[in-house]
């Protein structure tokens, strides 16, 4: 049998040339397509999966409270107008400066 690794010891990773490792592959063949489709139907039923509604994504601008037409990839925030975009970027820049100052 294999020697157990003592607690706290780092086991040596197996290498590709280990001759003690054994691998196998199993091939399943079907004499005709009817038997294949009976065992592996094209459409599987998934009774174990629950049908949850899709997650709701906020599409409201947090600055104007209007429906957001655009999305700022830097702040990951939806926005509705150019003025709202400028506010978001200004707040982001202020946050970056605050974080940078506190870590210095």
Jmol script that loads the backbone (N, CA, C; Angstrom):
load data "model"
ATOM      1  N   UNK A   1       0.810  -1.186   0.000  1.00  0.00           N
ATOM      2  CA  UNK A   1       0.000   0.000   0.000  1.00  0.00           C
ATOM      3  C   UNK A   1       0.845   1.237   0.000  1.00  0.00           C
ATOM      4  N   UNK A   2       0.194   2.357  -0.078  1.00  0.00           N
ATOM      5  CA  UNK A   2       0.876   3.644  -0.111  1.00  0.00           C
ATOM      6  C   UNK A   2       1.231   4.059   1.305  1.00  0.00           C
ATOM      7  N   UNK A   3       2.348   4.749   1.446  1.00  0.00           N
ATOM      8  CA  UNK A   3       2.754   5.259   2.745  1.00  0.00           C
ATOM      9  C   UNK A   3       1.966   6.528   3.028  1.00  0.00           C
ATOM     10  N   UNK A   4       1.322   6.622   4.205  1.00  0.00           N
ATOM     11  CA  UNK A   4       0.584   7.846   4.507  1.00  0.00           C
ATOM     12  C   UNK A   4       1.538   9.002   4.737  1.00  0.00           C
ATOM     13  N   UNK A   5       1.105  10.201   4.366  1.00  0.00           N
ATOM     14  CA  UNK A   5       1.915  11.397   4.555  1.00  0.00           C
ATOM     15  C   UNK A   5       1.741  11.882   5.986  1.00  0.00           C
ATOM     16  N   UNK A   6       2.842  12.117   6.705  1.00  0.00           N
ATOM     17  CA  UNK A   6       2.718  12.611   8.082  1.00  0.00           C
ATOM     18  C   UNK A   6       2.020  13.971   8.102  1.00  0.00           C
ATOM     19  N   UNK A   7       1.323  14.251   9.201  1.00  0.00           N
ATOM     20  CA  UNK A   7       0.626  15.510   9.346  1.00  0.00           C
ATOM     21  C   UNK A   7       1.636  16.649   9.305  1.00  0.00           C
ATOM     22  N   UNK A   8       1.329  17.686   8.512  1.00  0.00           N
ATOM     23  CA  UNK A   8       2.203  18.846   8.412  1.00  0.00           C
ATOM     24  C   UNK A   8       3.268  18.716   7.342  1.00  0.00           C
ATOM     25  N   UNK A   9       3.444  17.539   6.776  1.00  0.00           N
ATOM     26  CA  UNK A   9       4.442  17.357   5.725  1.00  0.00           C
ATOM     27  C   UNK A   9       3.836  17.702   4.380  1.00  0.00           C
ATOM     28  N   UNK A  10       4.653  18.211   3.495  1.00  0.00           N
ATOM     29  CA  UNK A  10       4.195  18.520   2.145  1.00  0.00           C
ATOM     30  C   UNK A  10       4.385  17.285   1.275  1.00  0.00           C
ATOM     31  N   UNK A  11       3.286  16.713   0.763  1.00  0.00           N
ATOM     32  CA  UNK A  11       3.450  15.539  -0.094  1.00  0.00           C
ATOM     33  C   UNK A  11       4.075  15.948  -1.416  1.00  0.00           C
ATOM     34  N   UNK A  12       4.833  15.042  -1.983  1.00  0.00           N
ATOM     35  CA  UNK A  12       5.431  15.331  -3.284  1.00  0.00           C
ATOM     36  C   UNK A  12       4.388  15.078  -4.356  1.00  0.00           C
ATOM     37  N   UNK A  13       4.249  16.030  -5.287  1.00  0.00           N
ATOM     38  CA  UNK A  13       3.245  15.840  -6.339  1.00  0.00           C
ATOM     39  C   UNK A  13       3.661  14.717  -7.278  1.00  0.00           C
ATOM     40  N   UNK A  14       2.700  13.973  -7.804  1.00  0.00           N
ATOM     41  CA  UNK A  14       3.049  12.896  -8.731  1.00  0.00           C
ATOM     42  C   UNK A  14       3.570  13.481 -10.043  1.00  0.00           C
ATOM     43  N   UNK A  15       4.470  12.751 -10.649  1.00  0.00           N
ATOM     44  CA  UNK A  15       5.002  13.187 -11.939  1.00  0.00           C
ATOM     45  C   UNK A  15       4.374  12.363 -13.041  1.00  0.00           C
ATOM     46  N   UNK A  16       4.532  12.827 -14.254  1.00  0.00           N
ATOM     47  CA  UNK A  16       3.929  12.148 -15.401  1.00  0.00           C
ATOM     48  C   UNK A  16       4.590  10.810 -15.677  1.00  0.00           C
ATOM     49  N   UNK A  17       5.777  10.579 -15.119  1.00  0.00           N
ATOM     50  CA  UNK A  17       6.500   9.340 -15.407  1.00  0.00           C
ATOM     51  C   UNK A  17       6.331   8.286 -14.328  1.00  0.00           C
ATOM     52  N   UNK A  18       5.450   8.517 -13.331  1.00  0.00           N
ATOM     53  CA  UNK A  18       5.231   7.497 -12.304  1.00  0.00           C
ATOM     54  C   UNK A  18       4.675   6.234 -12.947  1.00  0.00           C
ATOM     55  N   UNK A  19       5.368   5.125 -12.726  1.00  0.00           N
ATOM     56  CA  UNK A  19       4.925   3.872 -13.331  1.00  0.00           C
ATOM     57  C   UNK A  19       3.882   3.163 -12.475  1.00  0.00           C
ATOM     58  N   UNK A  20       3.644   3.657 -11.239  1.00  0.00           N
ATOM     59  CA  UNK A  20       2.673   3.004 -10.374  1.00  0.00           C
ATOM     60  C   UNK A  20       1.252   3.489 -10.633  1.00  0.00           C
ATOM     61  N   UNK A  21       1.086   4.598 -11.348  1.00  0.00           N
ATOM     62  CA  UNK A  21      -0.257   5.112 -11.642  1.00  0.00           C
ATOM     63  C   UNK A  21      -0.910   4.254 -12.711  1.00  0.00           C
ATOM     64  N   UNK A  22      -2.209   4.040 -12.518  1.00  0.00           N
ATOM     65  CA  UNK A  22      -2.955   3.258 -13.487  1.00  0.00           C
ATOM     66  C   UNK A  22      -4.106   4.097 -14.006  1.00  0.00           C
ATOM     67  N   UNK A  23      -4.323   4.049 -15.264  1.00  0.00           N
ATOM     68  CA  UNK A  23      -5.394   4.793 -15.906  1.00  0.00           C
ATOM     69  C   UNK A  23      -6.205   3.828 -16.747  1.00  0.00           C
ATOM     70  N   UNK A  24      -7.465   4.155 -16.910  1.00  0.00           N
ATOM     71  CA  UNK A  24      -8.287   3.313 -17.775  1.00  0.00           C
ATOM     72  C   UNK A  24      -9.281   4.188 -18.521  1.00  0.00           C
ATOM     73  N   UNK A  25      -9.758   3.672 -19.602  1.00  0.00           N
ATOM     74  CA  UNK A  25     -10.802   4.326 -20.386  1.00  0.00           C
ATOM     75  C   UNK A  25     -11.844   3.278 -20.706  1.00  0.00           C
ATOM     76  N   UNK A  26     -13.068   3.708 -20.660  1.00  0.00           N
ATOM     77  CA  UNK A  26     -14.160   2.813 -21.006  1.00  0.00           C
ATOM     78  C   UNK A  26     -14.855   3.350 -22.243  1.00  0.00           C
ATOM     79  N   UNK A  27     -15.055   2.491 -23.202  1.00  0.00           N
ATOM     80  CA  UNK A  27     -15.767   2.860 -24.407  1.00  0.00           C
ATOM     81  C   UNK A  27     -17.072   2.095 -24.448  1.00  0.00           C
ATOM     82  N   UNK A  28     -18.141   2.796 -24.737  1.00  0.00           N
ATOM     83  CA  UNK A  28     -19.445   2.170 -24.849  1.00  0.00           C
ATOM     84  C   UNK A  28     -19.865   2.282 -26.302  1.00  0.00           C
ATOM     85  N   UNK A  29     -20.183   1.160 -26.888  1.00  0.00           N
ATOM     86  CA  UNK A  29     -20.620   1.178 -28.284  1.00  0.00           C
ATOM     87  C   UNK A  29     -22.066   0.685 -28.356  1.00  0.00           C
ATOM     88  N   UNK A  30     -22.781   1.219 -29.293  1.00  0.00           N
ATOM     89  CA  UNK A  30     -24.175   0.850 -29.506  1.00  0.00           C
ATOM     90  C   UNK A  30     -24.325   0.299 -30.911  1.00  0.00           C
ATOM     91  N   UNK A  31     -25.046  -0.804 -31.046  1.00  0.00           N
ATOM     92  CA  UNK A  31     -25.180  -1.420 -32.372  1.00  0.00           C
ATOM     93  C   UNK A  31     -25.997  -0.579 -33.353  1.00  0.00           C
ATOM     94  N   UNK A  32     -26.914   0.260 -32.829  1.00  0.00           N
ATOM     95  CA  UNK A  32     -27.665   1.122 -33.737  1.00  0.00           C
ATOM     96  C   UNK A  32     -28.104   2.392 -33.014  1.00  0.00           C
ATOM     97  N   UNK A  33     -28.572   3.353 -33.774  1.00  0.00           N
ATOM     98  CA  UNK A  33     -28.899   4.660 -33.203  1.00  0.00           C
ATOM     99  C   UNK A  33     -30.145   4.622 -32.323  1.00  0.00           C
ATOM    100  N   UNK A  34     -31.035   3.643 -32.520  1.00  0.00           N
ATOM    101  CA  UNK A  34     -32.228   3.554 -31.674  1.00  0.00           C
ATOM    102  C   UNK A  34     -31.848   3.245 -30.221  1.00  0.00           C
ATOM    103  N   UNK A  35     -30.931   2.338 -30.034  1.00  0.00           N
ATOM    104  CA  UNK A  35     -30.485   1.992 -28.691  1.00  0.00           C
ATOM    105  C   UNK A  35     -29.719   3.169 -28.076  1.00  0.00           C
ATOM    106  N   UNK A  36     -28.927   3.844 -28.899  1.00  0.00           N
ATOM    107  CA  UNK A  36     -28.201   5.011 -28.415  1.00  0.00           C
ATOM    108  C   UNK A  36     -29.165   6.090 -27.926  1.00  0.00           C
ATOM    109  N   UNK A  37     -30.163   6.427 -28.734  1.00  0.00           N
ATOM    110  CA  UNK A  37     -31.101   7.484 -28.338  1.00  0.00           C
ATOM    111  C   UNK A  37     -31.993   7.050 -27.177  1.00  0.00           C
ATOM    112  N   UNK A  38     -32.221   5.764 -27.006  1.00  0.00           N
ATOM    113  CA  UNK A  38     -32.996   5.297 -25.857  1.00  0.00           C
ATOM    114  C   UNK A  38     -32.207   5.487 -24.559  1.00  0.00           C
ATOM    115  N   UNK A  39     -30.888   5.348 -24.620  1.00  0.00           N
ATOM    116  CA  UNK A  39     -30.049   5.494 -23.440  1.00  0.00           C
ATOM    117  C   UNK A  39     -29.590   6.932 -23.200  1.00  0.00           C
ATOM    118  N   UNK A  40     -29.463   7.723 -24.262  1.00  0.00           N
ATOM    119  CA  UNK A  40     -29.039   9.115 -24.176  1.00  0.00           C
ATOM    120  C   UNK A  40     -29.976   9.978 -25.008  1.00  0.00           C
ATOM    121  N   UNK A  41     -31.127  10.336 -24.441  1.00  0.00           N
ATOM    122  CA  UNK A  41     -32.080  11.144 -25.217  1.00  0.00           C
ATOM    123  C   UNK A  41     -31.496  12.527 -25.513  1.00  0.00           C
ATOM    124  N   UNK A  42     -31.933  13.107 -26.635  1.00  0.00           N
ATOM    125  CA  UNK A  42     -31.432  14.414 -27.050  1.00  0.00           C
ATOM    126  C   UNK A  42     -31.824  15.493 -26.046  1.00  0.00           C
ATOM    127  N   UNK A  43     -33.054  15.470 -25.580  1.00  0.00           N
ATOM    128  CA  UNK A  43     -33.523  16.438 -24.591  1.00  0.00           C
ATOM    129  C   UNK A  43     -33.635  15.738 -23.246  1.00  0.00           C
ATOM    130  N   UNK A  44     -32.801  16.164 -22.301  1.00  0.00           N
ATOM    131  CA  UNK A  44     -32.861  15.568 -20.974  1.00  0.00           C
ATOM    132  C   UNK A  44     -33.834  16.357 -20.125  1.00  0.00           C
ATOM    133  N   UNK A  45     -34.577  15.653 -19.338  1.00  0.00           N
ATOM    134  CA  UNK A  45     -35.416  16.343 -18.375  1.00  0.00           C
ATOM    135  C   UNK A  45     -34.560  16.635 -17.157  1.00  0.00           C
ATOM    136  N   UNK A  46     -34.759  17.776 -16.547  1.00  0.00           N
ATOM    137  CA  UNK A  46     -33.954  18.168 -15.401  1.00  0.00           C
ATOM    138  C   UNK A  46     -34.861  18.433 -14.202  1.00  0.00           C
ATOM    139  N   UNK A  47     -35.358  17.384 -13.581  1.00  0.00           N
ATOM    140  CA  UNK A  47     -36.239  17.603 -12.444  1.00  0.00           C
ATOM    141  C   UNK A  47     -35.514  18.185 -11.238  1.00  0.00           C
ATOM    142  N   UNK A  48     -34.191  18.036 -11.179  1.00  0.00           N
ATOM    143  CA  UNK A  48     -33.437  18.534 -10.037  1.00  0.00           C
ATOM    144  C   UNK A  48     -33.189  20.030 -10.105  1.00  0.00           C
ATOM    145  N   UNK A  49     -33.376  20.640 -11.271  1.00  0.00           N
ATOM    146  CA  UNK A  49     -33.138  22.080 -11.398  1.00  0.00           C
ATOM    147  C   UNK A  49     -34.422  22.838 -11.113  1.00  0.00           C
ATOM    148  N   UNK A  50     -34.302  23.857 -10.321  1.00  0.00           N
ATOM    149  CA  UNK A  50     -35.447  24.697 -10.025  1.00  0.00           C
ATOM    150  C   UNK A  50     -35.512  25.835 -11.033  1.00  0.00           C
ATOM    151  N   UNK A  51     -36.704  26.247 -11.354  1.00  0.00           N
ATOM    152  CA  UNK A  51     -36.876  27.333 -12.305  1.00  0.00           C
ATOM    153  C   UNK A  51     -37.028  28.645 -11.543  1.00  0.00           C
ATOM    154  N   UNK A  52     -35.900  29.307 -11.344  1.00  0.00           N
ATOM    155  CA  UNK A  52     -35.917  30.594 -10.680  1.00  0.00           C
ATOM    156  C   UNK A  52     -36.095  31.683 -11.733  1.00  0.00           C
ATOM    157  N   UNK A  53     -36.747  32.780 -11.377  1.00  0.00           N
ATOM    158  CA  UNK A  53     -36.837  33.884 -12.329  1.00  0.00           C
ATOM    159  C   UNK A  53     -35.453  34.491 -12.522  1.00  0.00           C
ATOM    160  N   UNK A  54     -35.205  35.104 -13.676  1.00  0.00           N
ATOM    161  CA  UNK A  54     -33.889  35.699 -13.886  1.00  0.00           C
ATOM    162  C   UNK A  54     -33.646  36.824 -12.877  1.00  0.00           C
ATOM    163  N   UNK A  55     -32.397  37.052 -12.511  1.00  0.00           N
ATOM    164  CA  UNK A  55     -32.124  38.103 -11.532  1.00  0.00           C
ATOM    165  C   UNK A  55     -32.493  39.472 -12.089  1.00  0.00           C
ATOM    166  N   UNK A  56     -33.003  40.306 -11.231  1.00  0.00           N
ATOM    167  CA  UNK A  56     -33.364  41.643 -11.667  1.00  0.00           C
ATOM    168  C   UNK A  56     -32.129  42.519 -11.634  1.00  0.00           C
ATOM    169  N   UNK A  57     -31.942  43.271 -12.676  1.00  0.00           N
ATOM    170  CA  UNK A  57     -30.801  44.153 -12.786  1.00  0.00           C
ATOM    171  C   UNK A  57     -31.315  45.579 -12.686  1.00  0.00           C
ATOM    172  N   UNK A  58     -30.672  46.355 -11.834  1.00  0.00           N
ATOM    173  CA  UNK A  58     -31.088  47.734 -11.668  1.00  0.00           C
ATOM    174  C   UNK A  58     -30.769  48.512 -12.939  1.00  0.00           C
ATOM    175  N   UNK A  59     -31.766  49.052 -13.535  1.00  0.00           N
ATOM    176  CA  UNK A  59     -31.583  49.865 -14.730  1.00  0.00           C
ATOM    177  C   UNK A  59     -32.064  51.283 -14.468  1.00  0.00           C
ATOM    178  N   UNK A  60     -31.872  51.706 -13.224  1.00  0.00           N
ATOM    179  CA  UNK A  60     -32.252  53.056 -12.827  1.00  0.00           C
ATOM    180  C   UNK A  60     -30.975  53.794 -12.461  1.00  0.00           C
ATOM    181  N   UNK A  61     -30.845  54.996 -12.967  1.00  0.00           N
ATOM    182  CA  UNK A  61     -29.683  55.826 -12.669  1.00  0.00           C
ATOM    183  C   UNK A  61     -29.732  56.235 -11.198  1.00  0.00           C
ATOM    184  N   UNK A  62     -28.668  55.985 -10.421  1.00  0.00           N
ATOM    185  CA  UNK A  62     -28.682  56.358  -9.005  1.00  0.00           C
ATOM    186  C   UNK A  62     -28.587  57.867  -8.781  1.00  0.00           C
ATOM    187  N   UNK A  63     -28.200  58.612  -9.802  1.00  0.00           N
ATOM    188  CA  UNK A  63     -28.068  60.059  -9.660  1.00  0.00           C
ATOM    189  C   UNK A  63     -29.382  60.756  -9.976  1.00  0.00           C
ATOM    190  N   UNK A  64     -29.990  60.407 -11.122  1.00  0.00           N
ATOM    191  CA  UNK A  64     -31.207  61.100 -11.578  1.00  0.00           C
ATOM    192  C   UNK A  64     -32.483  60.344 -11.257  1.00  0.00           C
ATOM    193  N   UNK A  65     -32.375  59.071 -10.932  1.00  0.00           N
ATOM    194  CA  UNK A  65     -33.524  58.178 -10.703  1.00  0.00           C
ATOM    195  C   UNK A  65     -34.380  58.021 -11.960  1.00  0.00           C
ATOM    196  N   UNK A  66     -33.754  58.232 -13.110  1.00  0.00           N
ATOM    197  CA  UNK A  66     -34.406  58.010 -14.402  1.00  0.00           C
ATOM    198  C   UNK A  66     -34.005  56.641 -14.918  1.00  0.00           C
ATOM    199  N   UNK A  67     -34.771  56.089 -15.874  1.00  0.00           N
ATOM    200  CA  UNK A  67     -34.344  54.827 -16.474  1.00  0.00           C
ATOM    201  C   UNK A  67     -32.958  54.993 -17.117  1.00  0.00           C
ATOM    202  N   UNK A  68     -32.064  54.085 -16.799  1.00  0.00           N
ATOM    203  CA  UNK A  68     -30.689  54.183 -17.299  1.00  0.00           C
ATOM    204  C   UNK A  68     -30.606  53.687 -18.727  1.00  0.00           C
ATOM    205  N   UNK A  69     -30.009  54.508 -19.580  1.00  0.00           N
ATOM    206  CA  UNK A  69     -29.808  54.130 -20.980  1.00  0.00           C
ATOM    207  C   UNK A  69     -28.390  53.627 -21.218  1.00  0.00           C
ATOM    208  N   UNK A  70     -27.485  53.952 -20.310  1.00  0.00           N
ATOM    209  CA  UNK A  70     -26.066  53.663 -20.503  1.00  0.00           C
ATOM    210  C   UNK A  70     -25.498  52.949 -19.274  1.00  0.00           C
ATOM    211  N   UNK A  71     -24.276  52.435 -19.433  1.00  0.00           N
ATOM    212  CA  UNK A  71     -23.617  51.707 -18.355  1.00  0.00           C
ATOM    213  C   UNK A  71     -22.153  52.112 -18.322  1.00  0.00           C
ATOM    214  N   UNK A  72     -21.667  52.519 -17.160  1.00  0.00           N
ATOM    215  CA  UNK A  72     -20.268  52.907 -16.991  1.00  0.00           C
ATOM    216  C   UNK A  72     -19.467  51.669 -16.581  1.00  0.00           C
ATOM    217  N   UNK A  73     -18.569  51.191 -17.439  1.00  0.00           N
ATOM    218  CA  UNK A  73     -17.823  49.976 -17.106  1.00  0.00           C
ATOM    219  C   UNK A  73     -16.793  50.173 -15.989  1.00  0.00           C
ATOM    220  N   UNK A  74     -16.357  51.401 -15.755  1.00  0.00           N
ATOM    221  CA  UNK A  74     -15.372  51.640 -14.704  1.00  0.00           C
ATOM    222  C   UNK A  74     -16.003  51.508 -13.321  1.00  0.00           C
ATOM    223  N   UNK A  75     -17.179  52.075 -13.139  1.00  0.00           N
ATOM    224  CA  UNK A  75     -17.837  52.032 -11.835  1.00  0.00           C
ATOM    225  C   UNK A  75     -18.907  50.950 -11.752  1.00  0.00           C
ATOM    226  N   UNK A  76     -19.159  50.264 -12.860  1.00  0.00           N
ATOM    227  CA  UNK A  76     -20.219  49.239 -12.941  1.00  0.00           C
ATOM    228  C   UNK A  76     -21.569  49.813 -12.516  1.00  0.00           C
ATOM    229  N   UNK A  77     -21.859  51.010 -12.993  1.00  0.00           N
ATOM    230  CA  UNK A  77     -23.074  51.704 -12.598  1.00  0.00           C
ATOM    231  C   UNK A  77     -23.847  52.150 -13.825  1.00  0.00           C
ATOM    232  N   UNK A  78     -25.158  51.915 -13.836  1.00  0.00           N
ATOM    233  CA  UNK A  78     -25.968  52.438 -14.936  1.00  0.00           C
ATOM    234  C   UNK A  78     -26.194  53.941 -14.750  1.00  0.00           C
ATOM    235  N   UNK A  79     -26.349  54.670 -15.865  1.00  0.00           N
ATOM    236  CA  UNK A  79     -26.618  56.100 -15.764  1.00  0.00           C
ATOM    237  C   UNK A  79     -27.518  56.531 -16.918  1.00  0.00           C
ATOM    238  N   UNK A  80     -28.154  57.715 -16.752  1.00  0.00           N
ATOM    239  CA  UNK A  80     -29.154  58.158 -17.724  1.00  0.00           C
ATOM    240  C   UNK A  80     -28.704  59.335 -18.567  1.00  0.00           C
ATOM    241  N   UNK A  81     -27.869  60.194 -18.028  1.00  0.00           N
ATOM    242  CA  UNK A  81     -27.499  61.408 -18.747  1.00  0.00           C
ATOM    243  C   UNK A  81     -26.001  61.646 -18.662  1.00  0.00           C
ATOM    244  N   UNK A  82     -25.523  62.589 -19.486  1.00  0.00           N
ATOM    245  CA  UNK A  82     -24.117  62.953 -19.459  1.00  0.00           C
ATOM    246  C   UNK A  82     -23.767  63.566 -18.097  1.00  0.00           C
ATOM    247  N   UNK A  83     -24.661  64.383 -17.559  1.00  0.00           N
ATOM    248  CA  UNK A  83     -24.414  64.997 -16.255  1.00  0.00           C
ATOM    249  C   UNK A  83     -24.276  63.923 -15.170  1.00  0.00           C
ATOM    250  N   UNK A  84     -25.101  62.898 -15.223  1.00  0.00           N
ATOM    251  CA  UNK A  84     -25.012  61.806 -14.252  1.00  0.00           C
ATOM    252  C   UNK A  84     -23.689  61.062 -14.414  1.00  0.00           C
ATOM    253  N   UNK A  85     -23.259  60.868 -15.651  1.00  0.00           N
ATOM    254  CA  UNK A  85     -21.974  60.214 -15.903  1.00  0.00           C
ATOM    255  C   UNK A  85     -20.840  61.020 -15.277  1.00  0.00           C
ATOM    256  N   UNK A  86     -20.866  62.326 -15.448  1.00  0.00           N
ATOM    257  CA  UNK A  86     -19.822  63.185 -14.867  1.00  0.00           C
ATOM    258  C   UNK A  86     -19.825  63.107 -13.343  1.00  0.00           C
ATOM    259  N   UNK A  87     -21.018  63.043 -12.745  1.00  0.00           N
ATOM    260  CA  UNK A  87     -21.106  62.923 -11.285  1.00  0.00           C
ATOM    261  C   UNK A  87     -20.504  61.593 -10.835  1.00  0.00           C
ATOM    262  N   UNK A  88     -20.837  60.507 -11.542  1.00  0.00           N
ATOM    263  CA  UNK A  88     -20.304  59.189 -11.183  1.00  0.00           C
ATOM    264  C   UNK A  88     -18.783  59.178 -11.253  1.00  0.00           C
ATOM    265  N   UNK A  89     -18.234  59.734 -12.318  1.00  0.00           N
ATOM    266  CA  UNK A  89     -16.788  59.741 -12.479  1.00  0.00           C
ATOM    267  C   UNK A  89     -16.109  60.656 -11.446  1.00  0.00           C
ATOM    268  N   UNK A  90     -16.758  61.764 -11.115  1.00  0.00           N
ATOM    269  CA  UNK A  90     -16.207  62.659 -10.099  1.00  0.00           C
ATOM    270  C   UNK A  90     -16.154  61.954  -8.747  1.00  0.00           C
ATOM    271  N   UNK A  91     -17.254  61.277  -8.389  1.00  0.00           N
ATOM    272  CA  UNK A  91     -17.288  60.534  -7.127  1.00  0.00           C
ATOM    273  C   UNK A  91     -16.250  59.418  -7.120  1.00  0.00           C
ATOM    274  N   UNK A  92     -16.086  58.750  -8.255  1.00  0.00           N
ATOM    275  CA  UNK A  92     -15.084  57.689  -8.358  1.00  0.00           C
ATOM    276  C   UNK A  92     -13.684  58.266  -8.144  1.00  0.00           C
ATOM    277  N   UNK A  93     -13.394  59.387  -8.794  1.00  0.00           N
ATOM    278  CA  UNK A  93     -12.074  60.009  -8.662  1.00  0.00           C
ATOM    279  C   UNK A  93     -11.823  60.431  -7.216  1.00  0.00           C
ATOM    280  N   UNK A  94     -12.844  60.966  -6.553  1.00  0.00           N
ATOM    281  CA  UNK A  94     -12.685  61.353  -5.148  1.00  0.00           C
ATOM    282  C   UNK A  94     -12.428  60.140  -4.264  1.00  0.00           C
ATOM    283  N   UNK A  95     -13.091  59.044  -4.563  1.00  0.00           N
ATOM    284  CA  UNK A  95     -12.886  57.824  -3.782  1.00  0.00           C
ATOM    285  C   UNK A  95     -11.479  57.282  -3.989  1.00  0.00           C
ATOM    286  N   UNK A  96     -10.986  57.325  -5.225  1.00  0.00           N
ATOM    287  CA  UNK A  96      -9.642  56.843  -5.507  1.00  0.00           C
ATOM    288  C   UNK A  96      -8.622  57.690  -4.753  1.00  0.00           C
ATOM    289  N   UNK A  97      -8.805  59.009  -4.751  1.00  0.00           N
ATOM    290  CA  UNK A  97      -7.886  59.894  -4.034  1.00  0.00           C
ATOM    291  C   UNK A  97      -7.933  59.604  -2.543  1.00  0.00           C
ATOM    292  N   UNK A  98      -9.120  59.410  -1.975  1.00  0.00           N
ATOM    293  CA  UNK A  98      -9.273  59.122  -0.549  1.00  0.00           C
ATOM    294  C   UNK A  98      -8.592  57.812  -0.183  1.00  0.00           C
ATOM    295  N   UNK A  99      -8.788  56.800  -0.973  1.00  0.00           N
ATOM    296  CA  UNK A  99      -8.168  55.497  -0.707  1.00  0.00           C
ATOM    297  C   UNK A  99      -6.665  55.611  -0.842  1.00  0.00           C
ATOM    298  N   UNK A 100      -6.182  56.334  -1.852  1.00  0.00           N
ATOM    299  CA  UNK A 100      -4.740  56.491  -2.065  1.00  0.00           C
ATOM    300  C   UNK A 100      -4.117  57.272  -0.914  1.00  0.00           C
ATOM    301  N   UNK A 101      -4.802  58.326  -0.447  1.00  0.00           N
ATOM    302  CA  UNK A 101      -4.266  59.120   0.660  1.00  0.00           C
ATOM    303  C   UNK A 101      -4.215  58.329   1.961  1.00  0.00           C
ATOM    304  N   UNK A 102      -5.195  57.489   2.186  1.00  0.00           N
ATOM    305  CA  UNK A 102      -5.246  56.735   3.448  1.00  0.00           C
ATOM    306  C   UNK A 102      -4.219  55.602   3.476  1.00  0.00           C
ATOM    307  N   UNK A 103      -3.765  55.141   2.328  1.00  0.00           N
ATOM    308  CA  UNK A 103      -2.770  54.063   2.298  1.00  0.00           C
ATOM    309  C   UNK A 103      -1.352  54.611   2.268  1.00  0.00           C
ATOM    310  N   UNK A 104      -1.196  55.907   2.032  1.00  0.00           N
ATOM    311  CA  UNK A 104       0.155  56.500   1.945  1.00  0.00           C
ATOM    312  C   UNK A 104       0.742  56.779   3.301  1.00  0.00           C
TER     313      UNK A 104
END
end "model"
wireframe off; spacefill off
backbone 0.3
color backbone group
